[in-house]
Amino acid sequence: MTKFGIIKERKNPPDRRVVFSPEGLKKAKSMFPEASFIVENSDIRVFHDEEYEKAGFAVTDNISDADVLLGVKEVPISELIPNKKYFFFSHTIKKQPYNRDLLKVVLEKNIELYDHEVIIGKHGFRLIGFGRYAGIVGAYNGFRALGLRTGGFELPKAETLSDQKALESELTQIELPNIKIVLTGKGKVGGGAKEILDAMKIKEVGVDAYLNQTFDEPVYVQIDVLDYNKRSDDIVKDKNDFYTNPQEYVSDFMRFAKVSDMYIAGHFFGDGAPFLYTREDAKSEDFKIMVVADISCDIDGPVATTIRPSTIADPIYGYHPDREEEVDYMDPEAIVVMAVDNLPCELPRDASEGFGEMFLEHVIPAFFNNDADGVLDRGRMTQNGKLTERYKYLKDYVDGKE
């Protein structure tokens, strides 16, 4: 029998999310009776200890007898239990310097680490994550920023609302001017943002209509990589060509920036791809975007107005295109930027329930079917005190040589 432990989140600032809600655990137990689950007590988790006990699970301050420990954020080094299997977002796969010691200690303590970010299917796509909820909250925060800047309406902070329905209820009560909104990305993040736009009953239009027509109501367009990138030689190819040869492409986003009032950035930005717009682009008189809700939040990257991440406490800042610096978002020359980098934390209940559903579908079965689909094999970063083959590229990083 495999024993799973739901661990307490100890990273600061506190994160109220969890891999499994009480109902999610009940479902997991009914689907896999041979599994057992215990829950470490927590005073910050969005689901209270009593809710887990009511669902039939033991809540304890000692989970050292669990085989597999499930968390969301990085586990503090001092709390890592040797010789266990751990699942959490380690933030090491891109050689993040601030977590080098974490990975080093994981190896020293003979921990088998699985990073949620690399739980991927056979074709390399992520199977679990909080992307949808980042999209939902990011779009909401974008409209909140628009209301604050224009003075046209006021929305409460997302973190004060109970769930997605409450967010949508607030948004359906506001009246938008006839603005144009461009949304990049057709993955989970873009899909989450689209849910909000559709709940607001904003009309979706095609690329040609968006670029060339005026409307007497607010509209949006959702665009994919070949809508906002083009080959330098103007030869039209498919998306695979873009992913294989990103260096052959240049941005074609300015045609959207010329006619858009608001931009919701929900795309994935791959290495070598062109920036959507540069700081020089943002200086152009043709650049009409007033509000940028940058859910992707790559700093000094493809969305040039995002010069730092913002926080849930202080989610909005201004970017002055000519001076290339941060200013008050009410400055009349500022582009308003919302770039919170932990958006799903504002919707912890919904986000946890959705994450648990994915984890139950894709990960838990692998422990009982001999990892038939290779999910554990692909996501296992460390084993027997060493990096696994797929993650050997991290050796110099762990050794402090880069």
N, C-alpha and C positions, 0 to 999 in steps of 0.2 A: 504494500500500500504506500502510495506517495502522499506525504503530508505537506500541505502548502500553508505558509504563514503570511498573513497580510500585515506588513510592518507599519509602524508609526513614521510619518514624515517628519524629519528632524532638520531639514535644511531651512535656513533663514533667507528671505522672509518666509513665513509659514505658508505651506501649500495645503489646501483643504481637500484636494482630490485624493482618490484612492483607486486601485485597480479594479476592485469589485465592491459594489453596493451590497447590502444585506440580501436584497432580492436576487441580485446576480449570483451571489454565493449559493443561495438555495437552488437556483436553476442548475448551477455547476454540479452541485451534490446530487441532484436528481438524475442528471445525465451521466455522471461518473460516480456511482456509488462506491467504487473502490478507492476514490480520493477522500482525504480528510482535510479539513480546513480549520485553522485557528487564527485568531485576530489579536494583534498587539493593542493594548489599550491606548487611546489617544484622546486628548482634550481639544484638538484642533480639527479633526476630520469632520467633513460635512455631514456624515452619518454618525450618530452617537453610538457609543459602546452598547447602550441598552437595545438599540435597534438590531445589532448583530446577535445579542443574547436572545432577544425575542424571536429571531429567525432560526435559533437553534444552534448557534456557534459559540464556542468557548472564547471568552475574552480574557487575556492574561498579560502579565508584565514580563513573562519569560517565554520567548518563542524559539529557544535554542534547540528544541527537539523537532522543529520543522525541517524538512529536507530542502524545500524550495521557498525562497523568500521573495515576496512580490511587493515592489514599491513603485513610486512615480519618479521622484527626483533623486539626485545623487545621495547615497548614504554617507554620512560623515565617517571619515576614516576610523575614528575611535570606536564606532558602533559596528563595524564589519565583523561578522562572526566567521572564523576560519572554517574551511572545508564545506561550505554551503554552496548551493546554486542560488544566484541572485538575478532578478529581473528589475532593471530601472533604467532611466535615461542617464547614461554615464557622461555624456558630452565629452567624449574622448576620440571619437572616430575621425574627427578633423584635426586631431593633434592640438586640442585646446590646451594652452600652457597651464591654465589654472587648475586643471584636473590631472596633470601628469602624475602627481604623487598618489592620487586615488587609484589609478590603474596599476601603479607600482606596488601598492599595498595589496590590491586584489590578487596580484601574482604571488606576492610573498606569503599571503594567507591561504594559498591554494583554493581560491574561490573560483567557481565556474560562473563567469559573468555573461549574461545575455542582455543586450541593449535593445530596448523597445524599438529604437530607430532602425535597427537592422533585422527586425523580424519581417522578412520579405518573402514573397512568393517566388515561384520558379523563374519568372520573367523580370525579377528585380524590383517589383513594385512593393511599397510598404503595405503591410496587412493590418497594422494597428497604429493608432495615433489619436491626437486630439485635434487634428486639422479642421474637421467640420465645425467644431465649436469655436476655434479661433476665427473662422470665417463668419460665423453668426455674430459673435461679440464684436469683431472688428468692424463689420458693416454697421452695426448699431452705434458703435463709438464714432464712426465717421459721420453719421447723421447728427449725433449729439454735438460734434465739433462744428458742423455746418450751422446748426441752430445758434450756438454760442457766438460764432463769428458774425452771422447776419443779424442776430437779434430777432429772428423770425419765429422762433419757438424754443422751448426749453424741455430737455429730457433729463430724467434722473440718471445717476450713474448706474451702469449695468450691474455692478456688484451689490446694489441695494435691492435688486429684483430677484424673484425666486427661481425663475426658469425661462426657457425660450418663449413660452406663450406670453409671459409677462412682458418681455422685451417687445414682442410683436404687438401686443395690446397698446403699449405706449406709442409705438411708431405709427399705428393706424390712426391715431388721434391728431397727428400733426398735418399741417398743410404745406406742401412743398411748392416752390415756384417752378416754372417750366425749365428745369435744369436738365442737362445731359450728364449721365454717369457712365463711365467706362470701367469695366471690371476685367482684370486679366486673370487667367487661370481657369482650367476646367477640371482640376482635381478635387480633393476633399475640401480644401480651403475655399476655392472658388465656388464649389457647390454649396457650402455653408452660407457664404455671402449671398448667393443667388436665392436661397430660401428666404432670406430677409427681404430682398427686393421684391420677390414675388408675393410675400405675405403683405407687403405694403401696396400691392396691386399697381406697382410701377410698370409701365408698358415696356416690354422687351422688343427691340427692333434689330434688324439685320445691319451688317456693316455698312453697306451702300447707303441705306436710308439714314443711318446715324450720321454718316459723314456729310451727306449732301442735302438733307431736308431739315426744315424747322418744324417744330411741333408745338401745339397749344396745351401740352401736358408734360410732366416729367417723363423721361424715357431712359432706358439703359441698354447697353450692348455688352455682351460677354464675349471676349476675344481670346483666341488661342495663339500659340507661338508664331504661326505663319501669317496671322493678321498683323502682328506688330514687329515682325522681322522679315527681311527680304534678302535674297542672295545679292551679293555685290554685282554679279553679272546679269541680274534680272531674269535669270532662268528660273522658272517655277518648278519646284520639286516637292516631294512629300515631307511630312514631319520627320521621318527617319533620317532624311538627309540633314535636316537641321540638327538633330541630336548627334549625328555622326560627325558632321563638319561644321560646328558652330562658328568656326573662324572665317568661314566663307560668307557669313551673313552680317548685315548692318541693321540697325534699328529702323523701323518704319512707324514708330509710335507717335511721332510729332503730328502726323495727320489726325490722330485722335486728340492730342493735346490742344490742337488749334480750335476744337469745337466742344471741348468738355469743360464742365464746371467742377466736377468731382471725380476723383480717381480712387478706386478700391484695388489695391495690389494684392492679389491672391495667388500669384504664380509661383512656380518653383524656378529658381535661377541656377542653371547649371554652369560648371566651369567652362570658361572660354566663350560663353554666349555674350553678345553685345549688350551694353547697358540699354535700358529702355529709354532713358533720357539722361543727359549729362548736365552738369552745372551751367555749361554754356547754353544748352537748350533752354533751361529754365529762365535764362536772361532774355530770351527772345520775346519780342512783342506778340508773336503768334502763340505763345504759351498762355493759355487761358485758364488752366486748372487753378481753382482757388483752394480746394480741400483735398488732401491726400491721406487716405486711410491705408497705411502701409502695413498690412497684416504679415507679409513675408519678412519685413524688418531686417534687411541686409544693410549693415551700416557702411556708409561711404561706398555704396554699391550701385546696383542697376537703377534704383530710384534715387536720384541725386539729392533730392530735398531731405532725405532721411540721414541726418548727420549724427544722431544718437538715438538709442532706444528711449522711450518714455515709460512712465510707470502707471500702475492702476491709480495710485494716489494723485498723480499729476500727468494726465495722459496726453496733453496737447501742448505743442509749442509752435512758434512761427519760424519760418525760414525766409530770410531776405535774399532774393535771387541775385541782386546786383552786388551786395556786400558778401555774399556766400557765408552768412553767419546766422546764428540763432537770434531771434528778436521776439518780442511779445506777439502772441498770435493775433492780437487785435490791431497791430500795426497795419495801416491800410495797404502797405506795399508787401506784406508778408503772405507767403503761401502757408496755409494752416496744415500742420502735420500731426497725425495720430500714429504713433509707432510703438505701442505697447508690445513687449516681446513675450508676455505670458498671459495672453488674452483668455485662454480657457479657464484660468483661475477665477475669473469673474462669474463663471457659470458652473461651479464645481459639482453640483448634483447631476445635472444633465450630462456634463462631460464625463463624469465617473461612470454613469450608467451606460453611456455609449461605448466607452473604452472597454468596459467589462464584457459587453456583448461581443466585441471583436476578439478580445482575448480568449473568450470561451469558444468562439468558432474556430480560431486559427491556432491557438497555442496549447490549451489544455489537452485536446485530443492527441497531440504529438507525444505526450507522456504515456499514453495507453495504446498507441497503435505502432509502437516501435519507430516513431518519427517517419512515418511512411512518405510524407511529402517533403522531408528534408528541412522543415521549418527550424527545428532546434539546431541542426547542423550548420545552417547558414547564419543563425543568430548568435552562436556560441563564440565569444571572443577569446576566452581563456579556458584552459583545461590543464590539470596536473601541473600547475605553476608556470605554464608557458602560454604564449600567444598561439592561437590556432592558425592553421595555414592561411586562411583568408585574411587574417589580421596581423600577419608577420610584418606588414609595412609599418606598424607602430613600434617596432623594436627600438629604433634609434631615438624615437620620441620618449619612450619609457626610460631609456638609458641616459636621457638628458643630452644627447648628441645633436639634437636639432630642436 
